[in-house]
C-alpha cells in the first residue's frame, strides 16, 4: 500500500506544536494511522472491523489512565 492510497489525512484536535500526536487517513475499507511528527516513518492500517472495534473501545473508556 502506498501513501497515495490514503485520503484525507486528519490531525488529532489535541495536537499542539510541542506534543506528538497522530493523524488518521481514510482508506476504502478502514483507516491508516501515522505519527504527525514523523510522517516519513510510515503508517499502520486497520480494516473497517478493527477500526470500529478500536473506536468503540475508546468510547467505552478502555484506554483511560
ABEGO torsion letter per residue (X at the ends): XBAAABBGBBBBAABBAABBBBBBBBBABEBBBBBAABAAAEBBBBBAAAAAAAAAAAAAGAABX
